[in-house]
Amino acid sequence: MRFAELEIPHDPDVYVSDIGQALQYRRDLFGGPFSELLQGVMRGDSEWSAGERELMASFVSSLRQCPF
Protein backbone atom coordinates (compact mmCIF):
# COMPACT_ATOMS: atom_id res chain seq x y z
CA MET A 1 0.00 0.00 0.00
CA ARG A 2 1.34 3.41 -0.88
CA PHE A 3 1.37 6.06 1.85
CA ALA A 4 -0.78 8.35 -0.27
CA GLU A 5 -3.57 5.76 -0.13
CA LEU A 6 -3.82 5.76 3.67
CA GLU A 7 -6.94 7.15 5.20
CA ILE A 8 -6.90 8.48 8.73
CA PRO A 9 -9.68 6.92 10.79
CA HIS A 10 -11.83 9.33 12.76
CA ASP A 11 -12.28 6.89 15.65
CA PRO A 12 -10.60 8.42 18.75
CA ASP A 13 -9.81 4.91 20.05
CA VAL A 14 -7.67 4.10 16.98
CA TYR A 15 -3.98 5.07 17.18
CA VAL A 16 -2.60 6.87 14.14
CA SER A 17 1.11 7.69 14.06
CA ASP A 18 2.30 11.26 13.75
CA ILE A 19 3.69 10.63 10.27
CA GLY A 20 0.32 9.16 9.24
CA GLN A 21 -1.39 12.32 10.43
CA ALA A 22 1.19 14.55 8.74
CA LEU A 23 0.72 12.75 5.42
CA GLN A 24 -3.03 13.38 5.59
CA TYR A 25 -2.82 17.06 6.55
CA ARG A 26 -3.04 19.26 3.45
CA ARG A 27 -2.17 16.43 1.08
CA ASP A 28 -1.72 18.81 -1.84
CA LEU A 29 0.93 20.80 0.05
CA PHE A 30 2.87 18.12 1.94
CA GLY A 31 1.39 14.63 2.05
CA GLY A 32 1.18 13.97 -1.69
CA PRO A 33 4.62 15.28 -2.70
CA PHE A 34 6.31 13.70 0.34
CA SER A 35 4.67 10.34 -0.35
CA GLU A 36 5.88 10.41 -3.95
CA LEU A 37 9.41 11.28 -2.84
CA LEU A 38 9.38 8.56 -0.19
CA GLN A 39 8.19 5.93 -2.67
CA GLY A 40 10.97 6.91 -5.08
CA VAL A 41 13.60 6.65 -2.35
CA MET A 42 12.35 3.40 -0.85
CA ARG A 43 11.15 1.59 -3.98
CA GLY A 44 12.92 3.24 -6.93
CA ASP A 45 15.97 2.02 -8.82
CA SER A 46 18.91 1.35 -6.51
CA GLU A 47 21.76 -1.02 -5.87
CA TRP A 48 20.05 -1.74 -2.54
CA SER A 49 16.95 -3.90 -2.33
CA ALA A 50 13.77 -2.48 -0.79
CA GLY A 51 14.40 -4.70 2.25
CA GLU A 52 17.92 -3.33 2.70
CA ARG A 53 16.58 0.22 2.55
CA GLU A 54 13.88 -0.61 5.11
CA LEU A 55 16.51 -2.17 7.37
CA MET A 56 18.72 0.93 7.11
CA ALA A 57 15.74 3.17 7.89
CA SER A 58 14.87 1.13 10.98
CA PHE A 59 18.53 1.10 12.10
CA VAL A 60 18.84 4.88 11.81
CA SER A 61 15.52 5.32 13.61
CA SER A 62 16.74 3.15 16.48
CA LEU A 63 20.00 5.12 16.73
CA ARG A 64 18.01 8.33 16.93
CA GLN A 65 15.64 6.73 19.45
CA CYS A 66 12.73 7.36 17.11
CA PRO A 67 9.90 4.81 16.97
CA PHE A 68 9.87 3.29 13.48
mmJSON file of the N, C-alpha and C atoms, coordinates in Angstrom:
{"data_MODEL":{"atom_site":{
"group_PDB":["ATOM","ATOM","ATOM","ATOM","ATOM","ATOM","ATOM","ATOM","ATOM","ATOM","ATOM","ATOM","ATOM","ATOM","ATOM","ATOM","ATOM","ATOM","ATOM","ATOM","ATOM","ATOM","ATOM","ATOM","ATOM","ATOM","ATOM","ATOM","ATOM","ATOM","ATOM","ATOM","ATOM","ATOM","ATOM","ATOM","ATOM","ATOM","ATOM","ATOM","ATOM","ATOM","ATOM","ATOM","ATOM","ATOM","ATOM","ATOM","ATOM","ATOM","ATOM","ATOM","ATOM","ATOM","ATOM","ATOM","ATOM","ATOM","ATOM","ATOM","ATOM","ATOM","ATOM","ATOM","ATOM","ATOM","ATOM","ATOM","ATOM","ATOM","ATOM","ATOM","ATOM","ATOM","ATOM","ATOM","ATOM","ATOM","ATOM","ATOM","ATOM","ATOM","ATOM","ATOM","ATOM","ATOM","ATOM","ATOM","ATOM","ATOM","ATOM","ATOM","ATOM","ATOM","ATOM","ATOM","ATOM","ATOM","ATOM","ATOM","ATOM","ATOM","ATOM","ATOM","ATOM","ATOM","ATOM","ATOM","ATOM","ATOM","ATOM","ATOM","ATOM","ATOM","ATOM","ATOM","ATOM","ATOM","ATOM","ATOM","ATOM","ATOM","ATOM","ATOM","ATOM","ATOM","ATOM","ATOM","ATOM","ATOM","ATOM","ATOM","ATOM","ATOM","ATOM","ATOM","ATOM","ATOM","ATOM","ATOM","ATOM","ATOM","ATOM","ATOM","ATOM","ATOM","ATOM","ATOM","ATOM","ATOM","ATOM","ATOM","ATOM","ATOM","ATOM","ATOM","ATOM","ATOM","ATOM","ATOM","ATOM","ATOM","ATOM","ATOM","ATOM","ATOM","ATOM","ATOM","ATOM","ATOM","ATOM","ATOM","ATOM","ATOM","ATOM","ATOM","ATOM","ATOM","ATOM","ATOM","ATOM","ATOM","ATOM","ATOM","ATOM","ATOM","ATOM","ATOM","ATOM","ATOM","ATOM","ATOM","ATOM","ATOM","ATOM","ATOM","ATOM","ATOM","ATOM","ATOM","ATOM","ATOM","ATOM","ATOM"],
"id":[1,2,3,4,5,6,7,8,9,10,11,12,13,14,15,16,17,18,19,20,21,22,23,24,25,26,27,28,29,30,31,32,33,34,35,36,37,38,39,40,41,42,43,44,45,46,47,48,49,50,51,52,53,54,55,56,57,58,59,60,61,62,63,64,65,66,67,68,69,70,71,72,73,74,75,76,77,78,79,80,81,82,83,84,85,86,87,88,89,90,91,92,93,94,95,96,97,98,99,100,101,102,103,104,105,106,107,108,109,110,111,112,113,114,115,116,117,118,119,120,121,122,123,124,125,126,127,128,129,130,131,132,133,134,135,136,137,138,139,140,141,142,143,144,145,146,147,148,149,150,151,152,153,154,155,156,157,158,159,160,161,162,163,164,165,166,167,168,169,170,171,172,173,174,175,176,177,178,179,180,181,182,183,184,185,186,187,188,189,190,191,192,193,194,195,196,197,198,199,200,201,202,203,204],
"type_symbol":["N","C","C","N","C","C","N","C","C","N","C","C","N","C","C","N","C","C","N","C","C","N","C","C","N","C","C","N","C","C","N","C","C","N","C","C","N","C","C","N","C","C","N","C","C","N","C","C","N","C","C","N","C","C","N","C","C","N","C","C","N","C","C","N","C","C","N","C","C","N","C","C","N","C","C","N","C","C","N","C","C","N","C","C","N","C","C","N","C","C","N","C","C","N","C","C","N","C","C","N","C","C","N","C","C","N","C","C","N","C","C","N","C","C","N","C","C","N","C","C","N","C","C","N","C","C","N","C","C","N","C","C","N","C","C","N","C","C","N","C","C","N","C","C","N","C","C","N","C","C","N","C","C","N","C","C","N","C","C","N","C","C","N","C","C","N","C","C","N","C","C","N","C","C","N","C","C","N","C","C","N","C","C","N","C","C","N","C","C","N","C","C","N","C","C","N","C","C","N","C","C","N","C","C"],
"label_atom_id":["N","CA","C","N","CA","C","N","CA","C","N","CA","C","N","CA","C","N","CA","C","N","CA","C","N","CA","C","N","CA","C","N","CA","C","N","CA","C","N","CA","C","N","CA","C","N","CA","C","N","CA","C","N","CA","C","N","CA","C","N","CA","C","N","CA","C","N","CA","C","N","CA","C","N","CA","C","N","CA","C","N","CA","C","N","CA","C","N","CA","C","N","CA","C","N","CA","C","N","CA","C","N","CA","C","N","CA","C","N","CA","C","N","CA","C","N","CA","C","N","CA","C","N","CA","C","N","CA","C","N","CA","C","N","CA","C","N","CA","C","N","CA","C","N","CA","C","N","CA","C","N","CA","C","N","CA","C","N","CA","C","N","CA","C","N","CA","C","N","CA","C","N","CA","C","N","CA","C","N","CA","C","N","CA","C","N","CA","C","N","CA","C","N","CA","C","N","CA","C","N","CA","C","N","CA","C","N","CA","C","N","CA","C","N","CA","C","N","CA","C","N","CA","C","N","CA","C","N","CA","C","N","CA","C","N","CA","C"],
"label_alt_id":[null,null,null,null,null,null,null,null,null,null,null,null,null,null,null,null,null,null,null,null,null,null,null,null,null,null,null,null,null,null,null,null,null,null,null,null,null,null,null,null,null,null,null,null,null,null,null,null,null,null,null,null,null,null,null,null,null,null,null,null,null,null,null,null,null,null,null,null,null,null,null,null,null,null,null,null,null,null,null,null,null,null,null,null,null,null,null,null,null,null,null,null,null,null,null,null,null,null,null,null,null,null,null,null,null,null,null,null,null,null,null,null,null,null,null,null,null,null,null,null,null,null,null,null,null,null,null,null,null,null,null,null,null,null,null,null,null,null,null,null,null,null,null,null,null,null,null,null,null,null,null,null,null,null,null,null,null,null,null,null,null,null,null,null,null,null,null,null,null,null,null,null,null,null,null,null,null,null,null,null,null,null,null,null,null,null,null,null,null,null,null,null,null,null,null,null,null,null,null,null,null,null,null,null],
"label_comp_id":["MET","MET","MET","ARG","ARG","ARG","PHE","PHE","PHE","ALA","ALA","ALA","GLU","GLU","GLU","LEU","LEU","LEU","GLU","GLU","GLU","ILE","ILE","ILE","PRO","PRO","PRO","HIS","HIS","HIS","ASP","ASP","ASP","PRO","PRO","PRO","ASP","ASP","ASP","VAL","VAL","VAL","TYR","TYR","TYR","VAL","VAL","VAL","SER","SER","SER","ASP","ASP","ASP","ILE","ILE","ILE","GLY","GLY","GLY","GLN","GLN","GLN","ALA","ALA","ALA","LEU","LEU","LEU","GLN","GLN","GLN","TYR","TYR","TYR","ARG","ARG","ARG","ARG","ARG","ARG","ASP","ASP","ASP","LEU","LEU","LEU","PHE","PHE","PHE","GLY","GLY","GLY","GLY","GLY","GLY","PRO","PRO","PRO","PHE","PHE","PHE","SER","SER","SER","GLU","GLU","GLU","LEU","LEU","LEU","LEU","LEU","LEU","GLN","GLN","GLN","GLY","GLY","GLY","VAL","VAL","VAL","MET","MET","MET","ARG","ARG","ARG","GLY","GLY","GLY","ASP","ASP","ASP","SER","SER","SER","GLU","GLU","GLU","TRP","TRP","TRP","SER","SER","SER","ALA","ALA","ALA","GLY","GLY","GLY","GLU","GLU","GLU","ARG","ARG","ARG","GLU","GLU","GLU","LEU","LEU","LEU","MET","MET","MET","ALA","ALA","ALA","SER","SER","SER","PHE","PHE","PHE","VAL","VAL","VAL","SER","SER","SER","SER","SER","SER","LEU","LEU","LEU","ARG","ARG","ARG","GLN","GLN","GLN","CYS","CYS","CYS","PRO","PRO","PRO","PHE","PHE","PHE"],
"label_asym_id":["A","A","A","A","A","A","A","A","A","A","A","A","A","A","A","A","A","A","A","A","A","A","A","A","A","A","A","A","A","A","A","A","A","A","A","A","A","A","A","A","A","A","A","A","A","A","A","A","A","A","A","A","A","A","A","A","A","A","A","A","A","A","A","A","A","A","A","A","A","A","A","A","A","A","A","A","A","A","A","A","A","A","A","A","A","A","A","A","A","A","A","A","A","A","A","A","A","A","A","A","A","A","A","A","A","A","A","A","A","A","A","A","A","A","A","A","A","A","A","A","A","A","A","A","A","A","A","A","A","A","A","A","A","A","A","A","A","A","A","A","A","A","A","A","A","A","A","A","A","A","A","A","A","A","A","A","A","A","A","A","A","A","A","A","A","A","A","A","A","A","A","A","A","A","A","A","A","A","A","A","A","A","A","A","A","A","A","A","A","A","A","A","A","A","A","A","A","A","A","A","A","A","A","A"],
"label_entity_id":["1","1","1","1","1","1","1","1","1","1","1","1","1","1","1","1","1","1","1","1","1","1","1","1","1","1","1","1","1","1","1","1","1","1","1","1","1","1","1","1","1","1","1","1","1","1","1","1","1","1","1","1","1","1","1","1","1","1","1","1","1","1","1","1","1","1","1","1","1","1","1","1","1","1","1","1","1","1","1","1","1","1","1","1","1","1","1","1","1","1","1","1","1","1","1","1","1","1","1","1","1","1","1","1","1","1","1","1","1","1","1","1","1","1","1","1","1","1","1","1","1","1","1","1","1","1","1","1","1","1","1","1","1","1","1","1","1","1","1","1","1","1","1","1","1","1","1","1","1","1","1","1","1","1","1","1","1","1","1","1","1","1","1","1","1","1","1","1","1","1","1","1","1","1","1","1","1","1","1","1","1","1","1","1","1","1","1","1","1","1","1","1","1","1","1","1","1","1","1","1","1","1","1","1"],
"label_seq_id":[1,1,1,2,2,2,3,3,3,4,4,4,5,5,5,6,6,6,7,7,7,8,8,8,9,9,9,10,10,10,11,11,11,12,12,12,13,13,13,14,14,14,15,15,15,16,16,16,17,17,17,18,18,18,19,19,19,20,20,20,21,21,21,22,22,22,23,23,23,24,24,24,25,25,25,26,26,26,27,27,27,28,28,28,29,29,29,30,30,30,31,31,31,32,32,32,33,33,33,34,34,34,35,35,35,36,36,36,37,37,37,38,38,38,39,39,39,40,40,40,41,41,41,42,42,42,43,43,43,44,44,44,45,45,45,46,46,46,47,47,47,48,48,48,49,49,49,50,50,50,51,51,51,52,52,52,53,53,53,54,54,54,55,55,55,56,56,56,57,57,57,58,58,58,59,59,59,60,60,60,61,61,61,62,62,62,63,63,63,64,64,64,65,65,65,66,66,66,67,67,67,68,68,68],
"pdbx_PDB_ins_code":[null,null,null,null,null,null,null,null,null,null,null,null,null,null,null,null,null,null,null,null,null,null,null,null,null,null,null,null,null,null,null,null,null,null,null,null,null,null,null,null,null,null,null,null,null,null,null,null,null,null,null,null,null,null,null,null,null,null,null,null,null,null,null,null,null,null,null,null,null,null,null,null,null,null,null,null,null,null,null,null,null,null,null,null,null,null,null,null,null,null,null,null,null,null,null,null,null,null,null,null,null,null,null,null,null,null,null,null,null,null,null,null,null,null,null,null,null,null,null,null,null,null,null,null,null,null,null,null,null,null,null,null,null,null,null,null,null,null,null,null,null,null,null,null,null,null,null,null,null,null,null,null,null,null,null,null,null,null,null,null,null,null,null,null,null,null,null,null,null,null,null,null,null,null,null,null,null,null,null,null,null,null,null,null,null,null,null,null,null,null,null,null,null,null,null,null,null,null,null,null,null,null,null,null],
"Cartn_x":[0.854,0.0,0.898,0.595,1.338,0.84,1.74,1.372,0.254,0.237,-0.776,-2.178,-2.276,-3.573,-4.137,-3.347,-3.818,-4.94,-5.884,-6.941,-6.884,-6.946,-6.899,-8.288,-8.38,-9.685,-10.063,-11.339,-11.826,-12.229,-11.96,-12.277,-11.217,-11.595,-10.602,-9.893,-10.437,-9.81,-8.764,-8.62,-7.666,-6.415,-5.253,-3.981,-3.545,-3.165,-2.596,-1.287,-0.195,1.115,1.165,2.137,2.301,2.571,3.395,3.685,2.425,1.595,0.323,-0.565,-0.599,-1.392,-0.793,0.53,1.189,0.948,0.942,0.715,-0.708,-1.644,-3.03,-3.345,-2.557,-2.819,-2.38,-3.306,-3.04,-2.231,-2.842,-2.175,-1.582,-2.227,-1.718,-0.424,-0.25,0.925,2.078,1.8,2.871,2.701,1.578,1.387,1.608,1.035,1.181,2.615,3.237,4.624,5.597,5.414,6.312,6.148,4.914,4.665,5.328,5.235,5.877,7.388,7.968,9.408,9.814,9.069,9.379,9.305,8.299,8.193,9.371,9.81,10.969,12.232,12.414,13.604,13.567,12.434,12.354,12.088,11.509,11.148,11.716,12.385,12.923,14.179,14.762,15.972,17.101,17.809,18.905,19.72,20.952,21.764,21.296,20.582,20.05,18.641,18.317,16.949,16.028,14.735,13.775,13.937,14.198,14.401,15.627,16.704,17.92,17.669,16.902,16.577,15.697,14.734,13.883,14.714,15.661,16.515,17.363,17.923,18.721,17.847,16.643,15.737,15.416,15.175,14.871,16.103,17.291,18.529,18.771,18.644,18.837,17.8,16.562,15.52,15.851,16.39,16.74,17.91,18.884,20.002,19.517,18.534,18.009,16.906,16.665,15.637,14.265,13.99,12.733,11.927,10.686,9.895,9.704,9.946,9.873,8.479],
"Cartn_y":[-1.175,0.0,1.235,2.156,3.412,4.314,5.151,6.055,6.992,7.407,8.351,7.746,6.42,5.763,5.6,5.915,5.757,6.734,6.275,7.15,7.177,8.347,8.481,8.195,7.184,6.921,8.045,8.267,9.329,8.787,7.515,6.887,7.294,7.968,8.421,7.281,6.066,4.915,4.238,4.7,4.1,4.968,4.34,5.068,5.306,6.523,6.873,7.594,7.105,7.687,9.142,9.86,11.261,11.412,10.522,10.631,10.351,9.419,9.159,10.385,11.088,12.316,13.403,13.527,14.555,14.321,13.049,12.747,13.086,13.072,13.383,14.872,15.626,17.059,17.788,18.48,19.258,18.449,17.373,16.433,17.108,18.138,18.814,19.576,20.019,20.8,19.92,18.929,18.117,16.625,16.075,14.627,13.982,14.543,13.973,14.015,15.211,15.281,14.458,14.474,13.705,12.212,11.756,10.34,9.903,10.729,10.408,10.337,11.286,11.278,10.032,9.717,8.56,7.267,7.13,5.932,5.818,6.937,6.914,6.49,6.991,6.652,5.199,4.747,3.404,2.301,2.629,1.587,1.812,2.938,3.238,2.433,2.705,2.023,2.291,1.235,1.353,0.074,0.177,-1.023,-1.781,-1.121,-1.744,-2.256,-3.386,-3.896,-3.066,-3.198,-2.485,-2.916,-4.194,-4.696,-4.095,-3.947,-3.329,-1.87,-1.187,0.219,0.324,-0.592,-0.61,-0.891,-1.838,-2.172,-0.972,-0.264,0.932,2.001,2.177,3.17,2.806,1.533,1.127,1.241,0.965,1.098,2.558,3.454,4.884,5.375,4.926,5.318,4.858,3.645,3.148,3.939,4.305,5.117,6.475,7.026,8.331,8.238,7.011,6.725,7.227,6.961,7.358,6.093,6.011,4.808,4.684,3.529,3.291,2.91],
"Cartn_z":[0.0,0.0,0.0,-0.852,-0.883,0.232,0.768,1.846,1.428,0.18,-0.27,-0.213,-0.143,-0.126,1.283,2.3,3.671,3.974,4.73,5.199,6.717,7.286,8.731,9.302,10.172,10.786,11.752,11.878,12.762,14.123,14.376,15.653,16.681,17.76,18.747,19.469,19.404,20.053,19.168,17.914,16.98,16.934,17.202,17.176,15.734,15.43,14.136,14.419,13.807,14.062,13.612,14.135,13.749,12.262,11.7,10.265,9.451,9.925,9.24,9.234,10.347,10.43,9.547,9.55,8.738,7.251,6.837,5.423,4.984,5.919,5.587,5.637,6.399,6.55,5.294,4.662,3.449,2.442,1.98,1.077,-0.153,-0.649,-1.837,-1.547,-0.313,0.055,0.521,1.375,1.942,1.69,2.074,2.054,0.698,-0.346,-1.686,-2.19,-2.226,-2.7,-1.851,-0.526,0.34,0.097,-0.086,-0.352,-1.649,-2.674,-3.951,-3.798,-3.081,-2.839,-2.063,-1.018,-0.192,-0.998,-1.838,-2.666,-3.626,-4.186,-5.077,-4.355,-3.147,-2.351,-1.911,-1.427,-0.848,-1.873,-3.014,-3.982,-5.381,-5.602,-6.927,-7.25,-8.404,-8.823,-7.84,-7.466,-6.51,-6.513,-6.067,-5.872,-4.637,-3.751,-2.538,-2.81,-2.21,-2.332,-1.429,-1.639,-0.79,0.662,0.891,2.246,2.909,2.147,2.699,3.065,2.252,2.545,3.783,3.915,5.111,6.357,6.24,7.366,7.777,6.81,7.115,7.779,7.292,7.895,9.344,9.605,10.979,11.872,11.337,12.104,12.486,11.534,11.81,12.813,12.661,13.609,15.018,15.15,16.478,17.064,16.233,16.732,17.229,16.562,16.926,17.98,18.457,19.455,18.993,17.74,17.11,16.826,17.281,16.967,15.459,14.93,13.484,13.091],
"occupancy":[1.0,1.0,1.0,1.0,1.0,1.0,1.0,1.0,1.0,1.0,1.0,1.0,1.0,1.0,1.0,1.0,1.0,1.0,1.0,1.0,1.0,1.0,1.0,1.0,1.0,1.0,1.0,1.0,1.0,1.0,1.0,1.0,1.0,1.0,1.0,1.0,1.0,1.0,1.0,1.0,1.0,1.0,1.0,1.0,1.0,1.0,1.0,1.0,1.0,1.0,1.0,1.0,1.0,1.0,1.0,1.0,1.0,1.0,1.0,1.0,1.0,1.0,1.0,1.0,1.0,1.0,1.0,1.0,1.0,1.0,1.0,1.0,1.0,1.0,1.0,1.0,1.0,1.0,1.0,1.0,1.0,1.0,1.0,1.0,1.0,1.0,1.0,1.0,1.0,1.0,1.0,1.0,1.0,1.0,1.0,1.0,1.0,1.0,1.0,1.0,1.0,1.0,1.0,1.0,1.0,1.0,1.0,1.0,1.0,1.0,1.0,1.0,1.0,1.0,1.0,1.0,1.0,1.0,1.0,1.0,1.0,1.0,1.0,1.0,1.0,1.0,1.0,1.0,1.0,1.0,1.0,1.0,1.0,1.0,1.0,1.0,1.0,1.0,1.0,1.0,1.0,1.0,1.0,1.0,1.0,1.0,1.0,1.0,1.0,1.0,1.0,1.0,1.0,1.0,1.0,1.0,1.0,1.0,1.0,1.0,1.0,1.0,1.0,1.0,1.0,1.0,1.0,1.0,1.0,1.0,1.0,1.0,1.0,1.0,1.0,1.0,1.0,1.0,1.0,1.0,1.0,1.0,1.0,1.0,1.0,1.0,1.0,1.0,1.0,1.0,1.0,1.0,1.0,1.0,1.0,1.0,1.0,1.0,1.0,1.0,1.0,1.0,1.0,1.0],
"B_iso_or_equiv":[0.0,0.0,0.0,0.0,0.0,0.0,0.0,0.0,0.0,0.0,0.0,0.0,0.0,0.0,0.0,0.0,0.0,0.0,0.0,0.0,0.0,0.0,0.0,0.0,0.0,0.0,0.0,0.0,0.0,0.0,0.0,0.0,0.0,0.0,0.0,0.0,0.0,0.0,0.0,0.0,0.0,0.0,0.0,0.0,0.0,0.0,0.0,0.0,0.0,0.0,0.0,0.0,0.0,0.0,0.0,0.0,0.0,0.0,0.0,0.0,0.0,0.0,0.0,0.0,0.0,0.0,0.0,0.0,0.0,0.0,0.0,0.0,0.0,0.0,0.0,0.0,0.0,0.0,0.0,0.0,0.0,0.0,0.0,0.0,0.0,0.0,0.0,0.0,0.0,0.0,0.0,0.0,0.0,0.0,0.0,0.0,0.0,0.0,0.0,0.0,0.0,0.0,0.0,0.0,0.0,0.0,0.0,0.0,0.0,0.0,0.0,0.0,0.0,0.0,0.0,0.0,0.0,0.0,0.0,0.0,0.0,0.0,0.0,0.0,0.0,0.0,0.0,0.0,0.0,0.0,0.0,0.0,0.0,0.0,0.0,0.0,0.0,0.0,0.0,0.0,0.0,0.0,0.0,0.0,0.0,0.0,0.0,0.0,0.0,0.0,0.0,0.0,0.0,0.0,0.0,0.0,0.0,0.0,0.0,0.0,0.0,0.0,0.0,0.0,0.0,0.0,0.0,0.0,0.0,0.0,0.0,0.0,0.0,0.0,0.0,0.0,0.0,0.0,0.0,0.0,0.0,0.0,0.0,0.0,0.0,0.0,0.0,0.0,0.0,0.0,0.0,0.0,0.0,0.0,0.0,0.0,0.0,0.0,0.0,0.0,0.0,0.0,0.0,0.0],
"pdbx_formal_charge":[null,null,null,null,null,null,null,null,null,null,null,null,null,null,null,null,null,null,null,null,null,null,null,null,null,null,null,null,null,null,null,null,null,null,null,null,null,null,null,null,null,null,null,null,null,null,null,null,null,null,null,null,null,null,null,null,null,null,null,null,null,null,null,null,null,null,null,null,null,null,null,null,null,null,null,null,null,null,null,null,null,null,null,null,null,null,null,null,null,null,null,null,null,null,null,null,null,null,null,null,null,null,null,null,null,null,null,null,null,null,null,null,null,null,null,null,null,null,null,null,null,null,null,null,null,null,null,null,null,null,null,null,null,null,null,null,null,null,null,null,null,null,null,null,null,null,null,null,null,null,null,null,null,null,null,null,null,null,null,null,null,null,null,null,null,null,null,null,null,null,null,null,null,null,null,null,null,null,null,null,null,null,null,null,null,null,null,null,null,null,null,null,null,null,null,null,null,null,null,null,null,null,null,null],
"auth_seq_id":[1,1,1,2,2,2,3,3,3,4,4,4,5,5,5,6,6,6,7,7,7,8,8,8,9,9,9,10,10,10,11,11,11,12,12,12,13,13,13,14,14,14,15,15,15,16,16,16,17,17,17,18,18,18,19,19,19,20,20,20,21,21,21,22,22,22,23,23,23,24,24,24,25,25,25,26,26,26,27,27,27,28,28,28,29,29,29,30,30,30,31,31,31,32,32,32,33,33,33,34,34,34,35,35,35,36,36,36,37,37,37,38,38,38,39,39,39,40,40,40,41,41,41,42,42,42,43,43,43,44,44,44,45,45,45,46,46,46,47,47,47,48,48,48,49,49,49,50,50,50,51,51,51,52,52,52,53,53,53,54,54,54,55,55,55,56,56,56,57,57,57,58,58,58,59,59,59,60,60,60,61,61,61,62,62,62,63,63,63,64,64,64,65,65,65,66,66,66,67,67,67,68,68,68],
"auth_comp_id":["MET","MET","MET","ARG","ARG","ARG","PHE","PHE","PHE","ALA","ALA","ALA","GLU","GLU","GLU","LEU","LEU","LEU","GLU","GLU","GLU","ILE","ILE","ILE","PRO","PRO","PRO","HIS","HIS","HIS","ASP","ASP","ASP","PRO","PRO","PRO","ASP","ASP","ASP","VAL","VAL","VAL","TYR","TYR","TYR","VAL","VAL","VAL","SER","SER","SER","ASP","ASP","ASP","ILE","ILE","ILE","GLY","GLY","GLY","GLN","GLN","GLN","ALA","ALA","ALA","LEU","LEU","LEU","GLN","GLN","GLN","TYR","TYR","TYR","ARG","ARG","ARG","ARG","ARG","ARG","ASP","ASP","ASP","LEU","LEU","LEU","PHE","PHE","PHE","GLY","GLY","GLY","GLY","GLY","GLY","PRO","PRO","PRO","PHE","PHE","PHE","SER","SER","SER","GLU","GLU","GLU","LEU","LEU","LEU","LEU","LEU","LEU","GLN","GLN","GLN","GLY","GLY","GLY","VAL","VAL","VAL","MET","MET","MET","ARG","ARG","ARG","GLY","GLY","GLY","ASP","ASP","ASP","SER","SER","SER","GLU","GLU","GLU","TRP","TRP","TRP","SER","SER","SER","ALA","ALA","ALA","GLY","GLY","GLY","GLU","GLU","GLU","ARG","ARG","ARG","GLU","GLU","GLU","LEU","LEU","LEU","MET","MET","MET","ALA","ALA","ALA","SER","SER","SER","PHE","PHE","PHE","VAL","VAL","VAL","SER","SER","SER","SER","SER","SER","LEU","LEU","LEU","ARG","ARG","ARG","GLN","GLN","GLN","CYS","CYS","CYS","PRO","PRO","PRO","PHE","PHE","PHE"],
"auth_asym_id":["A","A","A","A","A","A","A","A","A","A","A","A","A","A","A","A","A","A","A","A","A","A","A","A","A","A","A","A","A","A","A","A","A","A","A","A","A","A","A","A","A","A","A","A","A","A","A","A","A","A","A","A","A","A","A","A","A","A","A","A","A","A","A","A","A","A","A","A","A","A","A","A","A","A","A","A","A","A","A","A","A","A","A","A","A","A","A","A","A","A","A","A","A","A","A","A","A","A","A","A","A","A","A","A","A","A","A","A","A","A","A","A","A","A","A","A","A","A","A","A","A","A","A","A","A","A","A","A","A","A","A","A","A","A","A","A","A","A","A","A","A","A","A","A","A","A","A","A","A","A","A","A","A","A","A","A","A","A","A","A","A","A","A","A","A","A","A","A","A","A","A","A","A","A","A","A","A","A","A","A","A","A","A","A","A","A","A","A","A","A","A","A","A","A","A","A","A","A","A","A","A","A","A","A"],
"auth_atom_id":["N","CA","C","N","CA","C","N","CA","C","N","CA","C","N","CA","C","N","CA","C","N","CA","C","N","CA","C","N","CA","C","N","CA","C","N","CA","C","N","CA","C","N","CA","C","N","CA","C","N","CA","C","N","CA","C","N","CA","C","N","CA","C","N","CA","C","N","CA","C","N","CA","C","N","CA","C","N","CA","C","N","CA","C","N","CA","C","N","CA","C","N","CA","C","N","CA","C","N","CA","C","N","CA","C","N","CA","C","N","CA","C","N","CA","C","N","CA","C","N","CA","C","N","CA","C","N","CA","C","N","CA","C","N","CA","C","N","CA","C","N","CA","C","N","CA","C","N","CA","C","N","CA","C","N","CA","C","N","CA","C","N","CA","C","N","CA","C","N","CA","C","N","CA","C","N","CA","C","N","CA","C","N","CA","C","N","CA","C","N","CA","C","N","CA","C","N","CA","C","N","CA","C","N","CA","C","N","CA","C","N","CA","C","N","CA","C","N","CA","C","N","CA","C","N","CA","C","N","CA","C","N","CA","C","N","CA","C"],
"pdbx_PDB_model_num":[1,1,1,1,1,1,1,1,1,1,1,1,1,1,1,1,1,1,1,1,1,1,1,1,1,1,1,1,1,1,1,1,1,1,1,1,1,1,1,1,1,1,1,1,1,1,1,1,1,1,1,1,1,1,1,1,1,1,1,1,1,1,1,1,1,1,1,1,1,1,1,1,1,1,1,1,1,1,1,1,1,1,1,1,1,1,1,1,1,1,1,1,1,1,1,1,1,1,1,1,1,1,1,1,1,1,1,1,1,1,1,1,1,1,1,1,1,1,1,1,1,1,1,1,1,1,1,1,1,1,1,1,1,1,1,1,1,1,1,1,1,1,1,1,1,1,1,1,1,1,1,1,1,1,1,1,1,1,1,1,1,1,1,1,1,1,1,1,1,1,1,1,1,1,1,1,1,1,1,1,1,1,1,1,1,1,1,1,1,1,1,1,1,1,1,1,1,1,1,1,1,1,1,1]
}}}
